């Protein structure tokens, strides 16, 4: 019997190498090369010329008429928002998240509501037994939903069963790492098995017009486990985020061929499942009777949704000669170092002798540079022990020169702040007020310090 030839495939970029190496020669990632058998090549395939013998494809002009894809609502408005308006027939969606974050709960709720609306829904579980899924559905109040349920891991069995019955509007596979294709050798979860199983399921979804939702495991770094090419194969990639110590969950779209990216849906974990949060700002704002030093409200923008969050800062003076500590939760530590340097160099604040602690309340992570001025205001307020005036939001990007730059979609952010009762905003020059909200121009960090710090 001929010896099986092996090759090594990078799970990050998909490049193929003949020998194993610690570092991928193409993308430079470490420990990403995994072994798999080489597909058999016949003598005919080696000699065949691909320049002839194929089927001629039709080429159409770029300005041809095209209809917008029809969308099927899931019955969960926040889920539809993250998808861009609902499920597109024939699309493939990949959802990843930490274990126990609520992926299966969300998809079972969506499947149950779509089935109650008269749609044909199939739910295939490769991790749990059918009775376990039924018990979860009973806790969620979905025991009477007409969802076709099965516990299987063989892709051939799943596709054979679905091919014999009526067309399904939704197929949920939980999870793709447990699926197995008998066309390849190897255990479920390997690079070749995940890629082959996903390819067969996606091809079935495209041919039948069934919306396919795949659940993916994540690594310790928070990335979806398996080959990176899996994210390129699907039409949308959603991440379910959240901390176990907080009740909120964020469903964030990082890739969407039928909608915008960075769109989020907000949920709260309750006793009877996930509940939608139509006003996410209520989760991230602290209710108090009077303002406190070091607390500043920043109107963040998540996709197209403005969310008001509270940024908290604390500055503690250290003894001479001690090394100050900088601790950050929910923001970039490198950007905090830049803001501290700008405050010290351009505004004359002696922050090098203070320990600095920064926190975004509620566990939300803010990544946009529009929060620079809000962080600077929180630091100045904490250092001077003087609170920012009540009813004020702060936004703006800081330059290394100390100037405050304008931010994108300022009118959308301020409109949300005005709707929630805020009356003033510290913002870059040229920002217009919305909804009766007064804008106080702040051109530099020196002007910010002069406004917030008493003489």
VMD Tcl script that draws the C-alpha trace (Angstrom):
set ca {
  {0.00 0.00 0.00}
  {1.36 3.40 -0.98}
  {2.33 5.69 1.83}
  {0.01 8.63 2.39}
  {1.69 11.91 1.55}
  {1.34 14.69 4.07}
  {1.47 18.45 3.88}
  {1.32 21.27 6.42}
  {-1.34 23.98 6.16}
  {-1.26 27.30 8.06}
  {-4.47 27.90 10.01}
  {-3.95 31.66 9.85}
  {-3.38 32.33 6.14}
  {-3.98 28.94 4.46}
  {-0.51 28.63 2.91}
  {0.83 25.13 2.27}
  {4.31 23.91 3.20}
  {5.97 20.58 2.55}
  {7.68 20.49 5.95}
  {6.63 21.59 9.39}
  {8.13 24.77 10.83}
  {7.52 26.72 13.99}
  {6.80 29.91 12.05}
  {4.68 30.22 8.91}
  {6.92 31.44 6.04}
  {4.04 33.43 4.49}
  {2.31 35.32 7.33}
  {4.92 34.95 10.09}
  {2.53 33.48 12.69}
  {3.94 30.95 15.17}
  {2.67 27.39 15.75}
  {-0.05 27.60 13.08}
  {1.13 24.82 10.71}
  {-1.00 21.69 11.05}
  {-0.52 18.37 9.27}
  {-3.08 16.97 6.84}
  {-3.03 14.40 3.98}
  {-2.34 15.56 0.43}
  {-5.35 15.11 -1.90}
  {-4.81 12.32 -4.38}
  {-3.77 13.53 -7.86}
  {-4.33 11.31 -10.90}
  {-2.00 11.25 -13.92}
  {-4.81 12.82 -15.96}
  {-5.04 15.74 -13.54}
  {-1.29 16.34 -13.76}
  {-1.37 16.55 -17.57}
  {-4.68 18.36 -17.94}
  {-4.54 21.92 -19.30}
  {-7.12 24.20 -17.65}
  {-7.10 26.66 -20.55}
  {-9.59 24.57 -22.55}
  {-12.43 22.13 -22.02}
  {-14.33 24.17 -19.48}
  {-17.76 25.77 -19.60}
  {-17.89 29.34 -20.85}
  {-19.23 31.70 -18.20}
  {-21.40 34.73 -18.89}
  {-19.78 38.12 -18.23}
  {-22.15 40.98 -17.41}
  {-21.46 44.73 -17.18}
  {-20.97 46.31 -13.77}
  {-24.05 48.53 -14.12}
  {-26.49 45.65 -14.64}
  {-29.74 45.87 -12.70}
  {-29.63 44.05 -9.38}
  {-32.32 43.61 -6.76}
  {-31.63 44.07 -3.07}
  {-31.56 40.77 -1.16}
  {-34.75 39.86 0.63}
  {-34.40 39.49 4.38}
  {-36.21 37.23 6.80}
  {-36.67 38.68 10.30}
  {-35.60 36.45 13.17}
  {-38.11 37.85 15.63}
  {-35.28 39.39 17.69}
  {-34.76 43.03 16.74}
  {-31.24 43.26 18.17}
  {-30.18 40.14 16.26}
  {-31.63 41.60 13.06}
  {-29.75 44.87 13.69}
  {-26.40 43.07 13.92}
  {-27.22 41.14 10.73}
  {-28.11 44.32 8.87}
  {-31.87 43.80 8.83}
  {-32.44 40.04 9.03}
  {-31.35 36.75 7.51}
  {-30.67 36.59 3.77}
  {-31.80 33.29 2.15}
  {-28.80 31.21 1.09}
  {-26.36 33.11 3.30}
  {-23.87 31.53 5.70}
  {-23.32 33.14 9.10}
  {-20.63 32.25 11.65}
  {-21.17 33.13 15.32}
  {-18.32 32.83 17.82}
  {-18.00 33.55 21.52}
  {-16.66 32.32 24.82}
  {-18.14 29.13 26.32}
  {-21.33 29.83 28.25}
  {-21.75 33.34 26.85}
  {-25.18 32.52 25.38}
  {-24.64 31.56 21.72}
  {-26.86 28.48 21.82}
  {-29.49 30.32 23.86}
  {-29.68 33.17 21.36}
  {-29.92 30.87 18.35}
  {-32.53 28.64 20.00}
  {-34.61 31.73 20.80}
  {-34.32 32.93 17.20}
  {-35.14 29.46 15.84}
  {-38.17 29.15 18.10}
  {-39.58 32.56 17.15}
  {-39.06 31.96 13.44}
  {-40.73 28.56 13.71}
  {-43.71 30.10 15.51}
  {-43.96 32.62 12.67}
  {-44.57 29.76 10.23}
  {-41.05 29.26 8.86}
  {-39.38 25.87 8.46}
  {-36.46 25.69 10.92}
  {-33.97 22.88 11.63}
  {-31.60 22.83 14.61}
  {-28.71 20.34 14.55}
  {-26.68 19.96 17.74}
  {-23.32 18.25 17.66}
  {-22.40 18.97 21.29}
  {-25.58 18.32 23.25}
  {-28.13 15.56 23.16}
  {-31.59 16.33 21.83}
  {-33.08 16.09 25.33}
  {-30.66 18.74 26.63}
  {-31.78 21.11 23.89}
  {-35.42 20.38 24.73}
  {-34.80 21.20 28.39}
  {-33.25 24.53 27.42}
  {-36.19 25.28 25.14}
  {-38.55 24.54 28.03}
  {-36.69 27.00 30.28}
  {-36.92 29.62 27.52}
  {-40.65 29.05 27.07}
  {-40.19 27.60 23.57}
  {-41.20 24.00 24.18}
  {-44.18 24.29 21.80}
  {-42.16 25.84 18.94}
  {-42.25 23.56 15.83}
  {-38.45 23.33 15.43}
  {-37.06 20.20 13.74}
  {-34.38 19.02 16.19}
  {-31.58 16.49 15.73}
  {-28.32 15.54 17.42}
  {-25.78 14.52 14.75}
  {-22.18 15.11 13.71}
  {-22.01 13.45 10.28}
  {-22.29 16.00 7.47}
  {-23.39 13.27 5.05}
  {-26.28 12.23 7.33}
  {-27.34 15.85 7.87}
  {-27.35 16.75 4.16}
  {-29.08 13.49 3.18}
  {-31.85 14.12 5.71}
  {-32.36 17.75 4.70}
  {-32.26 16.88 1.00}
  {-35.16 14.43 1.33}
  {-37.50 16.76 3.19}
  {-38.96 20.19 2.40}
  {-36.71 23.24 2.05}
  {-35.72 24.80 5.34}
  {-35.70 28.56 5.86}
  {-33.10 28.31 8.63}
  {-30.50 25.68 9.54}
  {-28.53 26.04 12.78}
  {-25.43 23.86 13.25}
  {-24.00 23.90 16.78}
  {-21.06 23.71 16.36}
  {-18.93 23.44 13.21}
  {-15.97 22.05 15.19}
  {-17.99 18.91 16.01}
  {-18.95 18.14 12.40}
  {-17.26 15.27 10.53}
  {-16.96 14.53 6.81}
  {-16.27 10.93 5.82}
  {-14.51 12.08 2.65}
  {-11.40 12.94 4.69}
  {-9.46 11.21 7.40}
  {-9.02 12.90 10.74}
  {-10.96 13.66 13.89}
  {-13.60 16.40 14.09}
  {-12.11 19.80 14.82}
  {-8.98 19.42 12.71}
  {-8.21 21.98 10.02}
  {-9.16 19.74 7.12}
  {-12.37 18.51 8.76}
  {-13.62 21.98 9.72}
  {-12.89 23.34 6.26}
  {-14.47 20.39 4.41}
  {-17.56 20.28 6.63}
  {-18.14 24.01 6.34}
  {-17.67 23.88 2.57}
  {-20.31 21.15 2.16}
  {-22.81 22.90 4.43}
  {-22.30 26.29 2.74}
  {-22.70 24.72 -0.71}
  {-25.99 23.16 0.43}
  {-27.19 26.52 1.76}
  {-26.39 28.29 -1.53}
  {-28.12 25.64 -3.63}
  {-31.25 25.32 -1.51}
  {-31.67 28.95 -0.42}
  {-31.49 27.99 3.26}
  {-30.02 30.51 5.68}
  {-27.19 28.71 7.49}
  {-25.93 29.68 10.94}
  {-22.74 27.99 12.18}
  {-21.59 28.19 15.79}
  {-17.81 28.37 16.21}
  {-15.59 27.77 19.21}
  {-13.05 30.43 20.15}
  {-9.45 30.19 21.29}
  {-8.00 31.70 24.46}
  {-7.23 34.83 22.42}
  {-10.91 35.27 21.54}
  {-10.52 34.27 17.87}
  {-12.68 31.63 16.22}
  {-10.89 28.30 16.41}
  {-9.97 26.37 13.28}
  {-8.64 27.56 9.94}
  {-8.73 31.29 9.30}
  {-10.13 30.57 5.86}
  {-13.41 29.62 7.57}
  {-14.16 33.30 8.17}
  {-13.53 34.02 4.48}
  {-15.92 31.29 3.37}
  {-18.99 32.64 5.18}
  {-20.98 35.78 4.38}
  {-21.09 37.21 7.92}
  {-19.02 36.77 11.07}
  {-20.56 37.72 14.40}
  {-18.87 37.71 17.81}
  {-20.89 37.34 20.99}
  {-19.07 39.38 23.63}
  {-19.58 39.97 27.32}
  {-18.18 39.44 30.80}
  {-19.50 36.82 33.16}
  {-19.63 39.44 35.92}
  {-21.96 41.66 33.86}
  {-25.44 40.91 32.66}
  {-25.10 42.52 29.24}
  {-24.05 40.76 26.03}
  {-22.94 42.38 22.77}
  {-23.46 40.73 19.39}
  {-20.95 42.46 17.12}
  {-20.66 42.05 13.35}
  {-17.02 42.08 12.21}
  {-17.82 40.95 8.66}
  {-21.06 41.26 6.72}
  {-21.44 40.98 2.96}
  {-25.06 42.12 3.20}
  {-24.70 44.98 5.69}
  {-22.36 47.17 7.68}
  {-19.64 46.01 10.02}
  {-19.18 46.93 13.69}
  {-22.96 46.99 14.05}
  {-24.00 45.70 17.47}
  {-27.02 44.15 19.12}
  {-27.29 44.50 22.90}
  {-28.81 41.85 25.14}
  {-29.15 41.29 28.87}
  {-29.00 37.82 30.40}
  {-32.13 37.11 32.44}
  {-33.63 34.08 34.13}
  {-35.69 33.18 31.07}
  {-32.99 33.77 28.45}
  {-31.59 36.75 26.63}
  {-33.61 39.96 26.65}
  {-33.21 42.79 24.15}
  {-31.91 46.14 25.39}
  {-33.42 48.91 23.24}
  {-31.57 51.62 25.20}
  {-27.98 50.40 25.74}
  {-26.93 53.67 27.40}
  {-28.94 52.66 30.47}
  {-26.48 49.78 31.03}
  {-23.32 51.88 30.90}
  {-24.36 55.06 32.72}
  {-24.22 55.32 36.51}
  {-27.23 56.89 38.16}
  {-26.22 59.33 40.88}
  {-27.69 62.46 42.41}
  {-24.64 64.67 41.86}
  {-21.47 64.46 39.75}
  {-18.29 63.04 41.24}
  {-14.63 63.82 40.35}
  {-13.08 61.65 37.65}
  {-16.34 60.58 35.99}
  {-17.07 61.79 32.44}
  {-19.80 60.71 30.00}
  {-18.66 59.98 26.45}
  {-21.06 59.41 23.50}
  {-19.50 56.39 21.80}
  {-20.55 55.08 18.40}
  {-20.95 51.33 17.89}
  {-21.63 50.81 14.20}
  {-24.51 53.18 13.53}
  {-25.75 53.15 17.12}
  {-24.70 55.86 19.61}
  {-24.13 54.55 23.13}
  {-23.37 56.80 26.10}
  {-20.72 55.35 28.41}
  {-19.09 56.60 31.59}
  {-15.31 56.88 31.70}
  {-13.87 56.83 35.21}
  {-10.36 57.96 36.20}
  {-8.40 58.00 39.43}
  {-5.04 59.70 40.06}
  {-3.09 58.79 43.21}
  {0.08 60.66 44.14}
  {3.11 58.43 44.69}
  {6.12 58.98 46.99}
  {9.20 60.42 45.35}
  {11.26 57.79 43.53}
  {8.47 55.21 43.26}
  {7.42 53.88 39.86}
  {3.83 54.92 39.13}
  {1.39 52.34 37.88}
  {-1.00 52.70 34.93}
  {-4.01 50.35 34.92}
  {-6.58 50.42 32.13}
  {-9.86 48.51 31.76}
  {-11.88 48.94 28.58}
  {-9.48 51.22 26.69}
  {-6.12 51.03 24.93}
  {-3.16 51.31 27.33}
  {-0.95 52.80 24.61}
  {-3.47 55.54 23.90}
  {-3.69 56.34 27.62}
  {0.09 56.82 27.69}
  {-0.22 59.24 24.76}
  {-2.97 61.27 26.49}
  {-0.88 61.46 29.68}
  {2.12 62.66 27.70}
  {0.06 65.34 25.93}
  {-1.40 66.58 29.23}
  {2.05 66.84 30.77}
  {3.81 68.39 27.77}
  {1.08 70.72 26.48}
  {-0.90 71.55 29.62}
  {1.79 71.43 32.32}
  {0.13 68.79 34.49}
  {2.57 66.78 36.61}
  {1.13 63.30 36.07}
  {4.44 61.43 36.05}
  {4.35 61.23 39.84}
  {0.83 59.80 40.03}
  {-0.61 56.36 39.68}
  {-3.36 56.45 37.06}
  {-6.35 54.10 36.89}
  {-8.83 54.28 34.01}
  {-12.05 52.30 33.66}
  {-14.93 52.21 31.19}
  {-17.99 51.52 33.34}
  {-20.17 48.52 32.58}
  {-17.44 46.43 30.98}
  {-17.76 47.94 27.49}
  {-14.56 48.31 25.46}
  {-14.04 51.62 23.64}
  {-11.57 51.66 20.76}
  {-12.30 54.88 18.85}
  {-9.98 57.92 19.17}
  {-13.00 60.19 19.71}
  {-12.75 59.29 23.42}
  {-9.38 61.08 23.84}
  {-10.86 64.33 25.14}
  {-13.23 62.47 27.50}
  {-10.29 60.53 28.97}
  {-8.29 63.74 29.34}
  {-11.25 65.44 31.05}
  {-11.62 62.50 33.45}
  {-7.91 62.66 34.32}
  {-8.01 66.43 34.89}
  {-11.14 66.09 37.01}
  {-9.56 63.31 39.10}
  {-6.30 65.23 39.54}
  {-8.03 68.44 40.65}
  {-10.77 66.65 42.62}
  {-13.31 68.84 40.81}
  {-16.22 67.13 38.99}
  {-17.20 67.89 35.43}
  {-20.44 69.95 35.39}
  {-23.59 67.86 35.55}
  {-25.36 67.13 32.28}
  {-22.20 67.43 30.18}
  {-20.80 65.00 27.62}
  {-17.25 65.21 26.27}
  {-15.92 64.11 22.88}
  {-12.93 64.89 20.67}
  {-9.66 63.46 19.36}
  {-6.32 64.73 20.68}
  {-3.33 65.49 18.52}
  {0.24 65.33 19.83}
  {0.34 69.12 19.53}
  {-2.41 69.35 22.14}
  {-5.07 70.43 19.65}
  {-8.54 68.90 19.70}
  {-9.68 67.44 16.37}
  {-13.25 66.93 15.18}
  {-14.83 63.46 15.25}
  {-17.09 61.63 12.84}
  {-20.89 61.64 13.26}
  {-20.84 64.23 16.04}
  {-24.47 65.20 15.33}
  {-25.62 61.59 15.82}
  {-23.76 61.35 19.13}
  {-25.07 64.66 20.45}
  {-28.62 63.85 19.38}
  {-28.53 60.73 21.55}
  {-27.11 62.74 24.47}
  {-29.85 65.36 24.14}
  {-32.49 62.63 24.05}
  {-31.19 61.26 27.37}
  {-31.37 64.67 29.07}
  {-27.85 66.04 28.68}
  {-27.71 69.81 28.19}
  {-24.07 70.61 27.31}
  {-21.11 69.17 25.45}
  {-17.36 69.85 25.46}
  {-16.44 69.32 21.84}
  {-13.98 70.50 19.15}
  {-14.55 73.90 17.53}
  {-17.05 73.80 14.69}
  {-19.30 71.19 16.30}
  {-22.95 72.21 16.08}
  {-25.48 71.70 18.84}
  {-28.39 69.31 18.30}
  {-31.76 69.20 20.02}
  {-31.16 72.23 22.22}
  {-27.84 70.90 23.51}
  {-25.26 73.67 24.05}
  {-21.81 73.03 22.60}
  {-18.84 74.54 24.44}
  {-15.88 74.67 22.06}
  {-12.58 73.27 23.38}
  {-9.68 73.89 20.99}
  {-6.81 72.40 23.04}
  {-5.99 70.48 26.19}
  {-4.79 73.75 27.74}
  {-8.28 75.18 27.26}
  {-9.73 72.01 28.79}
  {-7.52 72.32 31.87}
  {-8.40 76.01 32.23}
  {-12.11 75.16 32.10}
  {-12.11 72.20 34.50}
  {-9.32 72.92 36.96}
  {-9.94 75.74 39.49}
  {-7.32 78.46 39.68}
}
mol new
graphics top color blue
foreach p $ca { graphics top sphere $p radius 0.5 }
foreach p [lrange $ca 0 end-1] q [lrange $ca 1 end] { graphics top cylinder $p $q radius 0.2 }
display resetview
